[in-house]
Amino acid sequence: MTTLPPKTCSIDRLVTHPKLVAAALAGNKTQQRRDGVYGYPDEEFTLEGVTFVVTDLKRERLGDMTDEHAKAEGYPSLDLYRDIILKMHAGMTWNEDALVWVHTFAIKADA
């Protein structure tokens, strides 16, 4: 059994940018990378009245990202994802060896 670290932020802060919220609601965003843990598997969060559930949480290197991962983040390519992330976080550099937490989520199926 894997022990996960304590949360560093509330799950309500996992997806906040309006364009990314819209992408998640449209089913085009199914992952969010963060430098800390925001939610655990099976934990739920709500975006504009729609309930999502975290389906997986794992640690990855930024350098292991692919275009497919960027698409799961709601971006058309890794290059665009990297460019926008660096613009959003002033002073950040893209460190291929930096570890991030990958939160995978889906719209919760009706019971």
N, CA, C and O atoms as CSV, one atom per row, in Angstrom:
chain,resi,resn,atom,element,x,y,z
A,1,MET,N,N,0.841,-1.184,0.000
A,1,MET,CA,C,0.000,0.000,0.000
A,1,MET,C,C,0.887,1.250,0.000
A,1,MET,O,O,1.847,1.338,0.767
A,2,THR,N,N,0.561,2.201,-0.857
A,2,THR,CA,C,1.324,3.432,-0.954
A,2,THR,C,C,0.758,4.467,0.005
A,2,THR,O,O,-0.452,4.686,0.052
A,3,THR,N,N,1.628,5.092,0.757
A,3,THR,CA,C,1.210,6.152,1.647
A,3,THR,C,C,1.422,7.482,0.936
A,3,THR,O,O,2.528,7.778,0.483
A,4,LEU,N,N,0.380,8.273,0.840
A,4,LEU,CA,C,0.461,9.576,0.188
A,4,LEU,C,C,0.756,10.652,1.219
A,4,LEU,O,O,0.359,10.530,2.377
A,5,PRO,N,N,1.444,11.696,0.808
A,5,PRO,CA,C,1.761,12.775,1.743
A,5,PRO,C,C,0.524,13.607,2.077
A,5,PRO,O,O,-0.500,13.501,1.402
A,6,PRO,N,N,0.620,14.424,3.105
A,6,PRO,CA,C,-0.507,15.302,3.442
A,6,PRO,C,C,-0.776,16.282,2.302
A,6,PRO,O,O,0.111,16.599,1.510
A,7,LYS,N,N,-1.994,16.742,2.241
A,7,LYS,CA,C,-2.362,17.751,1.250
A,7,LYS,C,C,-1.608,19.051,1.520
A,7,LYS,O,O,-1.322,19.410,2.662
A,8,THR,N,N,-1.299,19.738,0.424
A,8,THR,CA,C,-0.667,21.048,0.541
A,8,THR,C,C,-1.668,22.157,0.242
A,8,THR,O,O,-1.388,23.329,0.495
A,9,CYS,N,N,-2.822,21.801,-0.290
A,9,CYS,CA,C,-3.843,22.785,-0.639
A,9,CYS,C,C,-5.192,22.073,-0.728
A,9,CYS,O,O,-5.247,20.850,-0.853
A,10,SER,N,N,-6.258,22.831,-0.663
A,10,SER,CA,C,-7.608,22.282,-0.755
A,10,SER,C,C,-7.909,21.812,-2.173
A,10,SER,O,O,-7.462,22.415,-3.148
A,11,ILE,N,N,-8.664,20.741,-2.272
A,11,ILE,CA,C,-9.053,20.211,-3.579
A,11,ILE,C,C,-9.840,21.247,-4.385
A,11,ILE,O,O,-9.835,21.201,-5.615
A,12,ASP,N,N,-10.508,22.170,-3.715
A,12,ASP,CA,C,-11.254,23.213,-4.413
A,12,ASP,C,C,-10.340,24.134,-5.224
A,12,ASP,O,O,-10.823,24.888,-6.069
A,13,ARG,N,N,-9.039,24.086,-4.981
A,13,ARG,CA,C,-8.066,24.911,-5.707
A,13,ARG,C,C,-7.380,24.131,-6.832
A,13,ARG,O,O,-6.469,24.654,-7.474
A,14,LEU,N,N,-7.803,22.896,-7.076
A,14,LEU,CA,C,-7.151,22.058,-8.079
A,14,LEU,C,C,-7.277,22.644,-9.482
A,14,LEU,O,O,-6.274,22.781,-10.182
A,15,VAL,N,N,-8.477,22.987,-9.899
A,15,VAL,CA,C,-8.716,23.570,-11.220
A,15,VAL,C,C,-9.464,24.881,-10.993
A,15,VAL,O,O,-10.610,24.878,-10.545
A,16,THR,N,N,-8.811,26.001,-11.306
A,16,THR,CA,C,-9.428,27.291,-11.000
A,16,THR,C,C,-9.498,28.255,-12.180
A,16,THR,O,O,-10.409,29.081,-12.232
A,17,HIS,N,N,-8.570,28.176,-13.123
A,17,HIS,CA,C,-8.564,29.112,-14.240
A,17,HIS,C,C,-9.817,28.885,-15.090
A,17,HIS,O,O,-10.123,27.744,-15.438
A,18,PRO,N,N,-10.544,29.949,-15.429
A,18,PRO,CA,C,-11.801,29.781,-16.173
A,18,PRO,C,C,-11.680,28.949,-17.457
A,18,PRO,O,O,-12.568,28.147,-17.747
A,19,LYS,N,N,-10.615,29.121,-18.219
A,19,LYS,CA,C,-10.457,28.337,-19.452
A,19,LYS,C,C,-10.252,26.859,-19.142
A,19,LYS,O,O,-10.715,25.995,-19.886
A,20,LEU,N,N,-9.555,26.567,-18.040
A,20,LEU,CA,C,-9.325,25.172,-17.673
A,20,LEU,C,C,-10.574,24.546,-17.067
A,20,LEU,O,O,-10.829,23.356,-17.253
A,21,VAL,N,N,-11.348,25.341,-16.346
A,21,VAL,CA,C,-12.637,24.859,-15.839
A,21,VAL,C,C,-13.527,24.489,-17.018
A,21,VAL,O,O,-14.154,23.430,-17.020
A,22,ALA,N,N,-13.584,25.367,-18.026
A,22,ALA,CA,C,-14.394,25.091,-19.215
A,22,ALA,C,C,-13.909,23.833,-19.929
A,22,ALA,O,O,-14.720,23.034,-20.397
A,23,ALA,N,N,-12.594,23.652,-20.013
A,23,ALA,CA,C,-12.042,22.451,-20.664
A,23,ALA,C,C,-12.413,21.193,-19.890
A,23,ALA,O,O,-12.730,20.168,-20.494
A,24,ALA,N,N,-12.378,21.257,-18.557
A,24,ALA,CA,C,-12.762,20.105,-17.737
A,24,ALA,C,C,-14.244,19.790,-17.924
A,24,ALA,O,O,-14.623,18.628,-18.070
A,25,LEU,N,N,-15.072,20.819,-17.919
A,25,LEU,CA,C,-16.510,20.613,-18.094
A,25,LEU,C,C,-16.835,20.023,-19.467
A,25,LEU,O,O,-17.806,19.281,-19.614
A,26,ALA,N,N,-16.018,20.357,-20.474
A,26,ALA,CA,C,-16.218,19.829,-21.826
A,26,ALA,C,C,-15.608,18.442,-22.004
A,26,ALA,O,O,-15.771,17.819,-23.053
A,27,GLY,N,N,-14.902,17.958,-20.973
A,27,GLY,CA,C,-14.263,16.651,-21.049
A,27,GLY,C,C,-12.908,16.665,-21.728
A,27,GLY,O,O,-12.344,15.609,-22.015
A,28,ASN,N,N,-12.376,17.863,-21.988
A,28,ASN,CA,C,-11.083,18.000,-22.655
A,28,ASN,C,C,-9.913,18.094,-21.689
A,28,ASN,O,O,-8.758,18.050,-22.115
A,29,LYS,N,N,-10.186,18.220,-20.420
A,29,LYS,CA,C,-9.138,18.288,-19.391
A,29,LYS,C,C,-9.422,17.209,-18.367
A,29,LYS,O,O,-10.477,17.200,-17.732
A,30,THR,N,N,-8.468,16.295,-18.212
A,30,THR,CA,C,-8.652,15.185,-17.273
A,30,THR,C,C,-7.484,15.045,-16.303
A,30,THR,O,O,-7.449,14.118,-15.494
A,31,GLN,N,N,-6.525,15.971,-16.389
A,31,GLN,CA,C,-5.378,15.947,-15.478
A,31,GLN,C,C,-5.021,17.363,-15.053
A,31,GLN,O,O,-5.287,18.335,-15.761
A,32,GLN,N,N,-4.407,17.451,-13.867
A,32,GLN,CA,C,-3.856,18.717,-13.380
A,32,GLN,C,C,-2.572,18.416,-12.640
A,32,GLN,O,O,-2.563,17.648,-11.678
A,33,ARG,N,N,-1.498,19.019,-13.088
A,33,ARG,CA,C,-0.209,18.878,-12.410
A,33,ARG,C,C,-0.042,20.019,-11.424
A,33,ARG,O,O,-0.307,21.179,-11.738
A,34,ARG,N,N,0.395,19.673,-10.244
A,34,ARG,CA,C,0.647,20.654,-9.184
A,34,ARG,C,C,1.923,20.253,-8.460
A,34,ARG,O,O,2.348,19.099,-8.519
A,35,ASP,N,N,2.531,21.223,-7.771
A,35,ASP,CA,C,3.749,20.904,-7.025
A,35,ASP,C,C,3.452,20.291,-5.669
A,35,ASP,O,O,4.367,19.918,-4.935
A,36,GLY,N,N,2.176,20.188,-5.336
A,36,GLY,CA,C,1.764,19.560,-4.091
A,36,GLY,C,C,0.512,18.734,-4.308
A,36,GLY,O,O,-0.034,18.684,-5.410
A,37,VAL,N,N,0.067,18.093,-3.253
A,37,VAL,CA,C,-1.136,17.258,-3.309
A,37,VAL,C,C,-2.349,18.116,-2.971
A,37,VAL,O,O,-2.404,18.754,-1.920
A,38,TYR,N,N,-3.320,18.118,-3.884
A,38,TYR,CA,C,-4.552,18.874,-3.696
A,38,TYR,C,C,-5.742,17.960,-3.425
A,38,TYR,O,O,-6.721,18.377,-2.805
A,39,GLY,N,N,-5.658,16.718,-3.887
A,39,GLY,CA,C,-6.758,15.778,-3.688
A,39,GLY,C,C,-6.273,14.351,-3.802
A,39,GLY,O,O,-5.284,14.065,-4.477
A,40,TYR,N,N,-6.977,13.467,-3.139
A,40,TYR,CA,C,-6.633,12.044,-3.133
A,40,TYR,C,C,-7.594,11.249,-4.025
A,40,TYR,O,O,-8.708,11.702,-4.288
A,41,PRO,N,N,-7.171,10.070,-4.491
A,41,PRO,CA,C,-8.080,9.227,-5.262
A,41,PRO,C,C,-9.405,9.003,-4.526
A,41,PRO,O,O,-9.437,8.792,-3.314
A,42,ASP,N,N,-10.479,9.054,-5.286
A,42,ASP,CA,C,-11.868,8.911,-4.834
A,42,ASP,C,C,-12.417,10.176,-4.176
A,42,ASP,O,O,-13.587,10.208,-3.796
A,43,GLU,N,N,-11.602,11.208,-4.035
A,43,GLU,CA,C,-12.091,12.468,-3.479
A,43,GLU,C,C,-12.816,13.245,-4.577
A,43,GLU,O,O,-12.417,13.216,-5.741
A,44,GLU,N,N,-13.873,13.932,-4.193
A,44,GLU,CA,C,-14.693,14.664,-5.148
A,44,GLU,C,C,-14.502,16.167,-5.018
A,44,GLU,O,O,-14.170,16.685,-3.951
A,45,PHE,N,N,-14.725,16.860,-6.149
A,45,PHE,CA,C,-14.745,18.318,-6.172
A,45,PHE,C,C,-15.775,18.755,-7.200
A,45,PHE,O,O,-16.173,17.969,-8.060
A,46,THR,N,N,-16.203,19.995,-7.114
A,46,THR,CA,C,-17.266,20.494,-7.969
A,46,THR,C,C,-16.797,21.706,-8.765
A,46,THR,O,O,-16.157,22.612,-8.230
A,47,LEU,N,N,-17.125,21.704,-10.047
A,47,LEU,CA,C,-16.866,22.850,-10.923
A,47,LEU,C,C,-18.192,23.255,-11.551
A,47,LEU,O,O,-18.782,22.489,-12.314
A,48,GLU,N,N,-18.656,24.445,-11.235
A,48,GLU,CA,C,-19.911,24.968,-11.796
A,48,GLU,C,C,-21.063,23.977,-11.682
A,48,GLU,O,O,-21.832,23.793,-12.626
A,49,GLY,N,N,-21.174,23.349,-10.529
A,49,GLY,CA,C,-22.280,22.439,-10.259
A,49,GLY,C,C,-22.098,21.014,-10.763
A,49,GLY,O,O,-22.975,20.172,-10.566
A,50,VAL,N,N,-20.971,20.734,-11.412
A,50,VAL,CA,C,-20.684,19.395,-11.919
A,50,VAL,C,C,-19.667,18.737,-10.988
A,50,VAL,O,O,-18.638,19.331,-10.666
A,51,THR,N,N,-19.957,17.520,-10.563
A,51,THR,CA,C,-19.075,16.811,-9.644
A,51,THR,C,C,-18.050,15.983,-10.407
A,51,THR,O,O,-18.379,15.242,-11.334
A,52,PHE,N,N,-16.798,16.133,-9.988
A,52,PHE,CA,C,-15.677,15.370,-10.532
A,52,PHE,C,C,-15.108,14.501,-9.422
A,52,PHE,O,O,-15.280,14.800,-8.240
A,53,VAL,N,N,-14.435,13.432,-9.804
A,53,VAL,CA,C,-13.787,12.560,-8.836
A,53,VAL,C,C,-12.337,12.353,-9.267
A,53,VAL,O,O,-12.056,12.140,-10.447
A,54,VAL,N,N,-11.429,12.417,-8.309
A,54,VAL,CA,C,-10.026,12.127,-8.584
A,54,VAL,C,C,-9.906,10.618,-8.755
A,54,VAL,O,O,-10.296,9.854,-7.872
A,55,THR,N,N,-9.367,10.195,-9.892
A,55,THR,CA,C,-9.261,8.765,-10.187
A,55,THR,C,C,-7.852,8.226,-9.966
A,55,THR,O,O,-7.659,7.019,-9.821
A,56,ASP,N,N,-6.861,9.130,-9.942
A,56,ASP,CA,C,-5.477,8.694,-9.752
A,56,ASP,C,C,-4.642,9.869,-9.281
A,56,ASP,O,O,-4.945,11.023,-9.583
A,57,LEU,N,N,-3.611,9.571,-8.552
A,57,LEU,CA,C,-2.643,10.564,-8.088
A,57,LEU,C,C,-1.281,9.909,-8.131
A,57,LEU,O,O,-1.050,8.883,-7.491
A,58,LYS,N,N,-0.374,10.512,-8.895
A,58,LYS,CA,C,0.970,9.945,-8.984
A,58,LYS,C,C,1.992,11.060,-9.155
A,58,LYS,O,O,1.663,12.190,-9.517
A,59,ARG,N,N,3.233,10.707,-8.884
A,59,ARG,CA,C,4.354,11.642,-8.974
A,59,ARG,C,C,5.046,11.409,-10.312
A,59,ARG,O,O,5.308,10.266,-10.687
A,60,GLU,N,N,5.345,12.501,-11.040
A,60,GLU,CA,C,6.036,12.410,-12.324
A,60,GLU,C,C,7.027,13.546,-12.476
A,60,GLU,O,O,6.899,14.591,-11.837
A,61,ARG,N,N,8.015,13.333,-13.329
A,61,ARG,CA,C,8.965,14.379,-13.713
A,61,ARG,C,C,8.337,15.216,-14.829
A,61,ARG,O,O,7.647,14.682,-15.697
A,62,LEU,N,N,8.577,16.523,-14.801
A,62,LEU,CA,C,8.109,17.358,-15.904
A,62,LEU,C,C,8.689,16.876,-17.231
A,62,LEU,O,O,8.021,16.938,-18.263
A,63,GLY,N,N,9.929,16.396,-17.203
A,63,GLY,CA,C,10.585,15.920,-18.411
A,63,GLY,C,C,9.954,14.673,-19.011
A,63,GLY,O,O,10.267,14.313,-20.146
A,64,ASP,N,N,9.072,14.005,-18.273
A,64,ASP,CA,C,8.403,12.813,-18.789
A,64,ASP,C,C,7.093,13.146,-19.501
A,64,ASP,O,O,6.439,12.264,-20.057
A,65,MET,N,N,6.718,14.430,-19.478
A,65,MET,CA,C,5.475,14.826,-20.137
A,65,MET,C,C,5.585,14.661,-21.648
A,65,MET,O,O,6.649,14.844,-22.238
A,66,THR,N,N,4.455,14.310,-22.255
A,66,THR,CA,C,4.346,14.165,-23.705
A,66,THR,C,C,3.218,15.071,-24.198
A,66,THR,O,O,2.520,15.700,-23.403
A,67,ASP,N,N,3.052,15.129,-25.512
A,67,ASP,CA,C,1.918,15.870,-26.063
A,67,ASP,C,C,0.595,15.310,-25.540
A,67,ASP,O,O,-0.344,16.066,-25.291
A,68,GLU,N,N,0.519,13.990,-25.374
A,68,GLU,CA,C,-0.713,13.381,-24.862
A,68,GLU,C,C,-1.014,13.862,-23.441
A,68,GLU,O,O,-2.170,14.116,-23.101
A,69,HIS,N,N,0.017,13.986,-22.621
A,69,HIS,CA,C,-0.186,14.507,-21.266
A,69,HIS,C,C,-0.668,15.953,-21.322
A,69,HIS,O,O,-1.568,16.343,-20.578
A,70,ALA,N,N,-0.065,16.745,-22.207
A,70,ALA,CA,C,-0.477,18.147,-22.348
A,70,ALA,C,C,-1.948,18.229,-22.779
A,70,ALA,O,O,-2.690,19.088,-22.303
A,71,LYS,N,N,-2.357,17.338,-23.675
A,71,LYS,CA,C,-3.762,17.309,-24.100
A,71,LYS,C,C,-4.676,16.963,-22.931
A,71,LYS,O,O,-5.768,17.519,-22.813
A,72,ALA,N,N,-4.239,16.048,-22.066
A,72,ALA,CA,C,-5.023,15.710,-20.870
A,72,ALA,C,C,-5.095,16.899,-19.913
A,72,ALA,O,O,-6.013,16.988,-19.097
A,73,GLU,N,N,-4.131,17.809,-20.013
A,73,GLU,CA,C,-4.130,19.041,-19.218
A,73,GLU,C,C,-5.028,20.114,-19.834
A,73,GLU,O,O,-5.283,21.149,-19.218
A,74,GLY,N,N,-5.511,19.854,-21.069
A,74,GLY,CA,C,-6.383,20.811,-21.729
A,74,GLY,C,C,-5.682,21.695,-22.742
A,74,GLY,O,O,-6.240,22.703,-23.174
A,75,TYR,N,N,-4.463,21.331,-23.128
A,75,TYR,CA,C,-3.669,22.108,-24.080
A,75,TYR,C,C,-3.414,21.266,-25.328
A,75,TYR,O,O,-3.351,20.040,-25.235
A,76,PRO,N,N,-3.265,21.904,-26.505
A,76,PRO,CA,C,-3.077,21.129,-27.738
A,76,PRO,C,C,-1.704,20.483,-27.893
A,76,PRO,O,O,-1.556,19.521,-28.648
A,77,SER,N,N,-0.691,21.006,-27.181
A,77,SER,CA,C,0.656,20.448,-27.324
A,77,SER,C,C,1.482,20.730,-26.081
A,77,SER,O,O,1.161,21.613,-25.285
A,78,LEU,N,N,2.546,19.966,-25.932
A,78,LEU,CA,C,3.455,20.168,-24.804
A,78,LEU,C,C,4.137,21.527,-24.898
A,78,LEU,O,O,4.314,22.199,-23.882
A,79,ASP,N,N,4.522,21.939,-26.102
A,79,ASP,CA,C,5.179,23.243,-26.264
A,79,ASP,C,C,4.275,24.375,-25.788
A,79,ASP,O,O,4.733,25.276,-25.086
A,80,LEU,N,N,3.001,24.339,-26.160
A,80,LEU,CA,C,2.077,25.383,-25.734
A,80,LEU,C,C,1.835,25.309,-24.227
A,80,LEU,O,O,1.776,26.341,-23.559
A,81,TYR,N,N,1.697,24.110,-23.696
A,81,TYR,CA,C,1.525,23.939,-22.250
A,81,TYR,C,C,2.702,24.571,-21.504
A,81,TYR,O,O,2.506,25.356,-20.576
A,82,ARG,N,N,3.911,24.227,-21.912
A,82,ARG,CA,C,5.118,24.752,-21.258
A,82,ARG,C,C,5.155,26.279,-21.350
A,82,ARG,O,O,5.435,26.950,-20.357
A,83,ASP,N,N,4.874,26.830,-22.532
A,83,ASP,CA,C,4.906,28.285,-22.710
A,83,ASP,C,C,3.902,28.984,-21.800
A,83,ASP,O,O,4.231,29.988,-21.170
A,84,ILE,N,N,2.690,28.463,-21.729
A,84,ILE,CA,C,1.654,29.105,-20.916
A,84,ILE,C,C,1.960,28.969,-19.430
A,84,ILE,O,O,1.783,29.925,-18.676
A,85,ILE,N,N,2.412,27.807,-19.002
A,85,ILE,CA,C,2.756,27.610,-17.589
A,85,ILE,C,C,3.851,28.587,-17.169
A,85,ILE,O,O,3.774,29.178,-16.092
A,86,LEU,N,N,4.861,28.759,-18.007
A,86,LEU,CA,C,5.956,29.671,-17.675
A,86,LEU,C,C,5.484,31.122,-17.640
A,86,LEU,O,O,6.001,31.920,-16.858
A,87,LYS,N,N,4.514,31.470,-18.474
A,87,LYS,CA,C,3.951,32.825,-18.446
A,87,LYS,C,C,3.074,33.037,-17.219
A,87,LYS,O,O,3.051,34.127,-16.647
A,88,MET,N,N,2.353,31.992,-16.815
A,88,MET,CA,C,1.465,32.097,-15.656
A,88,MET,C,C,2.234,32.204,-14.343
A,88,MET,O,O,1.760,32.822,-13.391
A,89,HIS,N,N,3.421,31.601,-14.294
A,89,HIS,CA,C,4.203,31.564,-13.057
A,89,HIS,C,C,5.509,32.328,-13.267
A,89,HIS,O,O,6.540,31.748,-13.610
A,90,ALA,N,N,5.440,33.637,-13.055
A,90,ALA,CA,C,6.598,34.507,-13.270
A,90,ALA,C,C,7.811,34.001,-12.486
A,90,ALA,O,O,7.705,33.670,-11.305
A,91,GLY,N,N,8.940,33.948,-13.146
A,91,GLY,CA,C,10.179,33.525,-12.504
A,91,GLY,C,C,10.396,32.027,-12.515
A,91,GLY,O,O,11.480,31.565,-12.157
A,92,MET,N,N,9.395,31.249,-12.918
A,92,MET,CA,C,9.538,29.799,-12.964
A,92,MET,C,C,10.388,29.406,-14.164
A,92,MET,O,O,10.304,30.023,-15.225
A,93,THR,N,N,11.191,28.394,-13.989
A,93,THR,CA,C,11.925,27.808,-15.105
A,93,THR,C,C,11.416,26.388,-15.299
A,93,THR,O,O,10.898,25.775,-14.365
A,94,TRP,N,N,11.562,25.872,-16.495
A,94,TRP,CA,C,11.126,24.514,-16.803
A,94,TRP,C,C,12.264,23.573,-16.475
A,94,TRP,O,O,13.233,23.483,-17.229
A,95,ASN,N,N,12.162,22.877,-15.371
A,95,ASN,CA,C,13.187,21.943,-14.927
A,95,ASN,C,C,12.695,20.535,-15.245
A,95,ASN,O,O,11.747,20.044,-14.631
A,96,GLU,N,N,13.342,19.901,-16.201
A,96,GLU,CA,C,12.927,18.557,-16.637
A,96,GLU,C,C,12.879,17.551,-15.482
A,96,GLU,O,O,12.095,16.604,-15.520
A,97,ASP,N,N,13.710,17.751,-14.461
A,97,ASP,CA,C,13.771,16.818,-13.338
A,97,ASP,C,C,12.828,17.179,-12.193
A,97,ASP,O,O,12.731,16.442,-11.212
A,98,ALA,N,N,12.132,18.312,-12.315
A,98,ALA,CA,C,11.202,18.715,-11.255
A,98,ALA,C,C,10.079,17.679,-11.141
A,98,ALA,O,O,9.511,17.244,-12.143
A,99,LEU,N,N,9.779,17.304,-9.919
A,99,LEU,CA,C,8.694,16.352,-9.668
A,99,LEU,C,C,7.404,17.108,-9.385
A,99,LEU,O,O,7.389,18.081,-8.631
A,100,VAL,N,N,6.329,16.648,-9.998
A,100,VAL,CA,C,5.011,17.223,-9.775
A,100,VAL,C,C,4.029,16.103,-9.458
A,100,VAL,O,O,4.275,14.935,-9.758
A,101,TRP,N,N,2.930,16.476,-8.855
A,101,TRP,CA,C,1.855,15.524,-8.578
A,101,TRP,C,C,0.833,15.622,-9.697
A,101,TRP,O,O,0.316,16.701,-9.984
A,102,VAL,N,N,0.544,14.490,-10.327
A,102,VAL,CA,C,-0.429,14.431,-11.409
A,102,VAL,C,C,-1.752,13.932,-10.836
A,102,VAL,O,O,-1.878,12.780,-10.422
A,103,HIS,N,N,-2.735,14.832,-10.823
A,103,HIS,CA,C,-4.087,14.504,-10.379
A,103,HIS,C,C,-4.900,14.181,-11.624
A,103,HIS,O,O,-5.102,15.050,-12.472
A,104,THR,N,N,-5.365,12.953,-11.742
A,104,THR,CA,C,-6.227,12.560,-12.853
A,104,THR,C,C,-7.652,12.525,-12.322
A,104,THR,O,O,-7.903,12.040,-11.219
A,105,PHE,N,N,-8.590,13.048,-13.125
A,105,PHE,CA,C,-9.964,13.125,-12.649
A,105,PHE,C,C,-10.945,12.932,-13.796
A,105,PHE,O,O,-10.574,12.995,-14.968
A,106,ALA,N,N,-12.188,12.698,-13.442
A,106,ALA,CA,C,-13.256,12.507,-14.417
A,106,ALA,C,C,-14.555,13.024,-13.830
A,106,ALA,O,O,-14.711,13.141,-12.614
A,107,ILE,N,N,-15.483,13.330,-14.723
A,107,ILE,CA,C,-16.825,13.700,-14.257
A,107,ILE,C,C,-17.415,12.457,-13.570
A,107,ILE,O,O,-17.346,11.347,-14.098
A,108,LYS,N,N,-17.979,12.666,-12.416
A,108,LYS,CA,C,-18.523,11.549,-11.645
A,108,LYS,C,C,-19.750,10.986,-12.364
A,108,LYS,O,O,-20.667,11.719,-12.734
A,109,ALA,N,N,-19.739,9.697,-12.545
A,109,ALA,CA,C,-20.868,9.018,-13.173
A,109,ALA,C,C,-22.057,9.043,-12.228
A,109,ALA,O,O,-21.894,8.979,-11.009
A,110,ASP,N,N,-23.230,9.134,-12.783
A,110,ASP,CA,C,-24.437,9.090,-11.947
A,110,ASP,C,C,-24.556,7.753,-11.263
A,110,ASP,O,O,-24.285,6.711,-11.858
A,111,ALA,N,N,-24.959,7.785,-10.018
A,111,ALA,CA,C,-25.096,6.553,-9.228
A,111,ALA,C,C,-26.298,5.763,-9.640
A,111,ALA,O,O,-26.560,4.700,-9.078
